[in-house]
Amino acid sequence: MAGHRAFRELTKGFSPERQARVAARADGLKKEMALHELRHARQRSQEELARELKVGQPAVAKLERRTDMYVSNLRRYIEALGGSLEITAHFPEGSVTIANFSELEDAGVQDA
């Protein structure tokens, strides 16, 4: 397409300081994504994910739009993308990984 250039071509003339700021911002954006952005980054379609989760494609679309869901559903979605889910609480004095969600699942109890 006319007028389109690769990102690295756009930043080629930037100063080293500006290139570092751009790289840091890009890294930050990669660490914070909505579910549909994560799926795109992992190069998976809703249809592929639906087959792996044994649900219909509309169920995947609905899950990606939700702002509130069961931890077990989020875990299944992340695992279908090849990852693992950790729940971490951040406090001024440090962070703590919450372990009891896997204990609930192992005991056959539904997440609330």
JOLIN-V373047 format. One record per run of one state. SS is the DSSP state (a for helix, b for strand, c for the rest). FROM is the first residue (numbers start at 1). TO is the last residue. Records with the same first field share a line. If there is no record, write none. Layout:
SS=FROM-TO + FROM-TO
This chain:
c=1-6 + 11-15 + 31-34 + 42-45 + 54-56 + 66-70 + 81-86 + 92-93 + 99-99 + 107-112
a=7-10 + 16-30 + 35-41 + 46-53 + 57-65 + 71-80 + 100-106
b=87-91 + 94-98
